[in-house]
Amino acid sequence: MASTNLLLATGEMLEVRGSLEDVAKQLEDATRSGTGTFAWLDEVADGERVGIKPAHVVSIRRGAS
């Protein structure tokens, strides 16, 4: 399964499930929906669902998987 790394403004790095293109699309869709909208993604480490505010993402790159 593909994964993507997100670097957040807090300095935290999250690895989420999904290809770089798919995760970027989810972040872009959340941005278009409004400033308070989250992109809902699944963490690789534990499968936990996490909501990310796109404005807090500093960088995005392909993950190890």
N, C-alpha and C positions, 0 to 999 in steps of 0.2 A: 504494500500500500504506500502511495506517495505521501510525503509530509512536507510541511512548510514551516519555517522559523519566522516568528514575529519578534522584533525588538520593540518594546514599549517605551514610552517616555520616562517611565520609572526606572528603566535600566533592566527590567525583567525580560528574560528571553522565554518565549513559549514555542513549543513545537506542537503543531496542530495537524490533524489528518486532512489530506487533500493536496492536490497538485498546486503549484505556485499560481497557475492561471485560475483555478477554481476558487482558491482562497482570496486572491485579489479581486475576483468578480464579486464574491460575497461582501467584501469590505466596501467596494464601490457601490453596490446596491444599497447597503446600509447607509452610506453617505448621502445618496440621492433621496432616501426616504425621510431624512431629517436629522438634525444634529443630535437628538437624544436616542437615536436608533442604534441598537447593538447588532453586530454580526455574530451569530451563534455558531461556534465551532467546537470540535471535539479534540481534547488534548491527547497526544500520543501516549504519554506516560501512564495515565490511568483511565483514559476513555471518558473522563468527566467533561460535561458540556460547560462551556465558558462563553460568556458574552463579552465581546470586545468593542469598545468605542473606536471607530476608525480614526478619529482625530488623535488618538493616543498611540497609534502605530508609527514608529520612526522609520523602520526599514522592514523589508520582507525579502526572504530568499529561500531557495529550495532547501529542504531538510535532508537529513542523512538517509532516510528511507525512501 
